């Protein structure tokens, strides 16, 4: 993990807040947060009552957002942990699904009477447990003489 200082995080937050995507959303957000309506302005509410209403609205807004994002983060973390814990089983299941899909596609191609060489090659590669994918850096390496 990277250690980020508090001033750096605050600076990044300010920069993202001033971005062209977020800045136009500030006035509607503030109107929503304050709950300002023409009736409130016309009734000449006291500044204390107005301030209390704004603070309670802001607190509820922050609590609602925090609850949703904490729940989303926790569920994503849980799902990621389960995928990591069962990655071997999931890769076997995924391989079986791929083999079945290739078999179905290959059979359909045979029924049409066309040659499905690429699909047969993919099927053979999927069935070969020792097959390793080649990456660009591995392909470009020189073989020792």
Secondary structure, DSSP 8 states (H G I E B T S, - for coil): -----HHHHHHHHHHHHTSTTTTTHHHHHHHHHHT--HHHHHTT--HHHHHHHHHHHHHHHHHHHHHHHHHHHHHHHHHHHHHHHTHHHHHHHHHHHHHHHHHHHHHHHHHHT---HHHHHHHHHHH-TT-----HHHHHS----
